[in-house]
């Protein structure tokens, strides 16, 4: 279904763009080449990020993968993830700890059977086992739902749109100026690139809002999955504990989307996670 939606979305982008260009009198013979260029760079960057996500997480966060548990806490952590992974029918993810005082955890990896679940030392030693179990269930649900791939596909689509739309609009501006210029010079190379950069930034802001919207939907789904795995009360207790604690924010952008919680903001539009209050209310009403 994700692949079908991906292809359908890109075909829709091409169709709409071709119609608009035709109505504006712009030559559409190079539109296919432009879309291919946009897709290669748009999806290429997104899938490269996915492919190296585990390696990047280990390097940037200093994750220590647990191969042999050093104490009962680490043993319980690995056994809990193993049990939950078996319940949802995925291969055992790597389990890691990273040193941070904040209460957070994240999941990452190129596929549901090649994933990493990491928790902060602050969360591991600052929450009860019931609360941690809820957090782990949330992250395992992200993995089981294939959210790493889903968000990568969404990111690839919006990246393609940004690259494609910025250059199409810049071309329209260039054609308009050249048609009204006695010398017909248009923007010129440097001015054209400047317009493209500005449009990339503007469309990039719109794209980030779209990605954040889908990310918030995935969070509600992961909460539902966690409630089934660990029990609704444990998941609610974990979210309540996070709500009472300080704001988190140490996770890099490429990992924060699959963290247990994200940065708070004045506008929900740009938040990767719904407000904790909404997540708690959704679970209580489910």
NUFI-463009 format. One line per 4 residues: number of its first residue (from 1); for each residue x, y, z of C-alpha. Coordinates in steps of 0.25 Angstrom, whole numbers, plus 5000, padded with zeros to 4 digits. Each point is the difference from the previous one (the first is absolute). Last residue first. Layout:
<pts>
NUM> X Y Z  ...;
</pts>
This chain:
<pts>
286> 4960 5018 5094  4996 5012 5008  5011 4999 5010  5010 4997 4989;
282> 4996 5013 4992  5000 5008 5013  5015 4996 5003  5004 5003 4986;
278> 4993 5014 5000  5006 5004 5013  5014 4995 4995  4999 5010 4989;
274> 5001 4993 4986  5014 4997 4996  5007 5005 4988  4996 5014 5003;
270> 5000 5010 4989  4985 5002 4999  4998 4999 5015  5004 5014 5001;
266> 5007 5006 5013  5009 4989 5000  5004 4988 5008  5012 4991 4996;
262> 4998 4985 4998  4995 4988 5008  5001 4985 4999  5010 5002 4989;
258> 4997 4996 4986  4999 5014 4994  5012 5004 5009  5010 4991 4992;
254> 5003 5007 4987  4998 5014 5008  5011 4997 5010  4996 4996 5014;
250> 5004 5009 5011  4986 5007 5001  4992 4996 5012  4992 5009 5009;
246> 5001 4998 5015  4991 4989 5007  4986 5001 5003  4995 4997 4986;
242> 5010 4988 4999  4995 4994 5013  4985 5001 4995  5005 4994 4986;
238> 5006 4988 5007  4988 4998 5009  4990 5001 4988  5009 4989 4994;
234> 4999 4991 5012  4985 5002 5002  4997 4996 4986  5007 4987 5001;
230> 5014 4996 4995  4998 4995 4986  4986 5004 4997  5002 5014 5006;
226> 5013 5001 4993  4993 4998 4987  4990 5011 5003  5012 5009 5003;
222> 5007 4996 4987  4988 5004 4993  4999 5013 5007  5014 5003 4996;
218> 4998 4996 4986  4990 5011 4998  5009 5010 5006  5011 4996 4990;
214> 4990 5002 4989  4997 5014 5004  5015 5003 5002  5003 4995 4986;
210> 4990 5010 4995  5005 5012 5008  5014 4997 4996  4996 5000 4985;
206> 4994 5014 5002  5013 5005 5006  5008 4993 4989  4991 5008 4990;
202> 5005 5013 5005  5015 4995 5002  5000 4994 4986  4993 5013 4994;
198> 5011 5008 5006  5011 4991 4994  4993 5000 4987  4999 5015 5000;
194> 5015 5001 5003  5003 4990 4989  4993 5009 4990  5007 5012 5004;
190> 5013 4993 4998  4997 4995 4987  4993 5012 4994  4986 5004 5003;
186> 4994 5002 4986  5009 5005 4989  4990 5004 4990  5007 5013 4996;
182> 4986 5007 5000  4996 4993 5013  4986 4997 5001  5001 4986 4995;
178> 5013 4998 5007  4994 5004 5013  4988 4990 4998  5009 4989 4996;
174> 5009 5001 5012  4988 5001 5009  4994 4987 4994  5014 4993 5001;
170> 5001 5004 5014  4986 4994 5003  5004 4987 4993  5013 4999 5007;
166> 4994 5002 5014  4989 4990 4996  5009 4989 4996  5010 5001 5012;
162> 4989 5002 5010  4990 4989 4994  5012 4990 5000  5003 5003 5014;
158> 4985 4999 5004  5000 4986 4993  5013 4995 5006  4996 5005 5014;
154> 4987 4992 4999  5007 4988 4995  5010 5001 5012  4989 5002 5010;
150> 4993 4987 4995  5014 4992 5000  5003 5004 5015  4985 4998 5004;
146> 5000 4986 4996  4989 4997 5010  5008 4990 5007  5012 5010 5002;
142> 4991 5011 5005  4993 4989 5009  5013 4996 5006  5002 5015 5003;
138> 4987 5001 5007  5002 4986 5007  5013 5005 5006  4994 5013 5005;
134> 4989 4992 5007  5010 4990 5006  5008 5012 5005  4987 5005 5008;
130> 4998 4986 5006  5014 4999 5003  5000 5013 5008  5007 5012 4994;
126> 5013 5007 5003  5011 4989 4998  4996 4996 4986  4994 5014 4996;
122> 5013 5007 5004  5009 4990 4994  4993 5003 4987  4993 4989 4992;
118> 5003 4994 4987  4992 4990 4991  5008 4996 4987  4994 4994 4988;
114> 5003 4990 4989  4987 4992 4999  4991 5012 5000  5009 5006 4989;
110> 5011 5010 4998  5002 5003 5015  4994 5009 5011  4993 5000 5013;
106> 5001 5011 5011  5001 5002 5015  4999 5012 5009  5000 5005 5014;
102> 5011 5010 5000  5013 4998 5008  5007 4994 4988  5010 4989 4998;
98> 4995 4990 4989  4995 4986 5003  4998 4990 4989  4991 4988 4995;
94> 5002 4994 4987  4986 4996 4994  4995 4986 5002  4994 4995 4987;
90> 4985 5004 4998  4987 4993 5003  4993 5010 5009  5000 4991 5013;
86> 5015 4995 4997  5004 5015 4999  4993 5002 5014  5007 4989 5006;
82> 5014 5003 4995  4998 5015 5004  4997 4995 5014  5011 4990 5001;
78> 5010 5011 4995  4996 5010 5011  4999 4990 5011  5014 4995 4997;
74> 5005 5015 5000  4993 5002 5014  5005 4987 5005  5015 5004 4997;
70> 5011 4999 4990  4991 4995 4988  5008 4994 4989  4998 5005 4987;
66> 4994 5013 5004  5003 5011 4989  5006 5012 5006  4994 5012 4993;
62> 5010 5012 4999  4988 5009 4995  5007 5005 4987  5008 4987 4997;
58> 4989 4990 5004  4989 5007 4993  5008 5002 4987  5003 4985 4999;
54> 4985 4997 5003  4995 5011 4990  5010 4996 4989  4990 4995 4990;
50> 4989 5009 5005  5008 5013 4997  5004 4994 4986  4985 4997 4998;
46> 4997 5015 5002  5011 5006 4993  4998 4991 4987  4985 5003 5001;
42> 5001 5015 4998  5013 4999 4991  4995 4990 4991  4986 5005 5000;
38> 5003 5014 4997  5009 4996 4988  4989 4990 4995  4990 5012 5002;
34> 5009 5009 4992  5002 4990 4989  4985 4997 4999  4998 5015 4999;
30> 5009 5002 4989  4990 5000 4989  4990 5008 5008  5003 5013 4992;
26> 4994 5011 5009  4987 5006 4994  4994 5003 5014  4989 4990 4997;
22> 5010 4990 4996  5008 5001 5012  4988 4999 5009  4995 4987 4993;
18> 5014 4994 5001  5002 5004 5014  4987 4993 5004  5003 4987 4992;
14> 5014 5000 5006  4996 5002 5014  4989 4990 4998  5010 4989 4995;
10> 5008 5003 5012  4989 4998 5009  4995 4987 4993  5014 4994 5001;
6> 5002 5003 5015  4985 4995 5003  5003 4987 4993  5013 4998 5007;
2> 4993 5003 5013  4989 4990 4997;
</pts>
